[in-house]
Structure formats: structure tokens, C-alpha cells
Amino acid sequence: MSTHAKRERLLFADLLETHGPEAPTLCEGWQTRDLAAHVVVRERRSDAAGGLLIKPLAARLERVQAEFAAKPYDELIQLIRTGPPRMSPFALKQVDEAANTVEFFIHTEDIRRAQPDWAPRELDSVFEDALWRRLETAARMYGRKSPVGLVLRRPDGQTAVARRGTPVVTGVGVPSELLLLASGRQEHADVELDGEKEAIDRLRQAQLGM
């Protein structure tokens, strides 16, 4: 049975193909070609991907990613569709599901929501619950740069605290939209924000996310 990560991977690849290499994305300064190169480097060049988290390695990551972005666009898409090499940790189904479900969902939306005619997808409850479990686990990491207290709340009342502090802003929405909010896509997330206007404005301008 297809996993969530695999389904989102294939959808992401399809969108890259449909929109071509120069389409806008929600990742500032990146077109679809750059986003594709980022995903390929993350999965296939662990020697460079460490720059995502370790600042001294950032220059190497940028250089390697530029090299991949210069490759034929169709080749990048095929590398994404076929998945990581056999020796990569991402090749393990459990690791792929844990590490890539959110990665591919967010980057799929980075393409979709950068287009003028986008609309939220209707996701099934099983997938929404899977996204919520990952958001609950990583909420503090997503919210560590928030300038205000941040609570994430599902319509059924389940909550996750992304940042303790006052004033508090509460984001209310389905897990997929809360995840986009927490990952720094505030202006493109279909989430109701409850709190003081000044606090909400500060949250909208903050650089949230990992």
C-alpha cells in the first residue's frame, strides 16, 4: 500500500513537470527548478545536506545545490520520482514516512499556493491525523522563533503548544493548514488567528519553521 510520503512525492513530481522549471514557489527566491534541486540534494548528497542545519556547511550546500539546479530539469524530476538511492537512510520505508511525509506535503503546497488559481486540497482524515502527529511532536521546534506565545488548535479542540509566552496567539484550523502556518507559510495558510491584533501582526511577520 502506498505511504503518505510516496503519494506526496509523486504529486510533487507531477506538479514540477506540469509547471515547468521557472514557476514561482513560496520559497523566497526559488523557482521550481531550485526547489527540485533542494529535494534531490537532501536525499542524495548527505555530505552537503548537513548545511540545512549546520551553518558552517551552508556554503557547501549552496554550491552543490546550484550544481544540481544546473542539471536538466527532467533529470531532477526523475530522481525525485525514483526516490533516494538504495544505501540512503531515506530508502527505508519507515524513515521515508517519518522524514518525508511533511517535507513533500509542504513543498507540494509551496508550488500549488504560489499559483494565482490555487485552492486548499481536501485531505482525508487519516492523512490529516498523520500530519497532526508530526506537528505535535515538532511543535516546539517550529515555534522556537515565534515572537509571541503560539498555540495550535484543531477544530475538535486538540492543541499543541508551539511557543510559551505572552501575549498568546491561537491558530485554529485543520492539521495540514496549521502545519503550513507553523512552517512559515503564514500568509498562505487557511488558519483563523485569535489574539491581540499587534501580536497577530508580529506572528504574521515572523520567520517560523525549522
C-alpha positions, 0 to 999 in steps of 0.5 A: 500500500502506498505511504503518505510520503510516496503519494506526496512525492509523486504529486510533487513530481507531477506538479514540477513537470506540469509547471515547468522549471521557472514557476514561482514557489513560496520559497523566497527566491526559488523557482521550481527548478531550485526547489527540485534541486533542494529535494534531490540534494537532501536525499542524495548528497548527505555530505552537503545536506548537513548545511540545512542545519549546520551553518558552517556547511551552508556554503557547501550546500549552496554550491552543490545545490546550484550544481544540481539546479544546473542539471536538466530539469527532467533529470531532477524530476526523475530522481525525485520520482525514483526516490533516494538511492538504495544505501540512503537512510531515506530508502527505508520505508519507515524513515521515508514516512517519518522524514518525508511525509511533511517535507513533500506535503509542504513543498507540494503546497509551496508550488500549488499556493504560489499559483494565482488559481490555487485552492486548499486540497481536501485531505482525508482524515487519516492523512490529516491525523498523520500530519497532526502527529508530526506537528505535535511532536515538532511543535516546539521546534517550529515555534522556537522563533515565534515572537509571541506565545503560539498555540495550535488548535484543531477544530475538535479542540486538540492543541499543541503548544508551539511557543510559551509566552505572552501575549498568546496567539491561537491558530485554529484550523485543520492539521495540514493548514496549521502545519503550513502556518507553523512552517512559515507559510503564514500568509498562505495558510487557511488558519483563523488567528485569535489574539491581540491584533499587534501580536497577530501582526508580529506572528504574521511577520515572523520567520517560523519553521525549522 
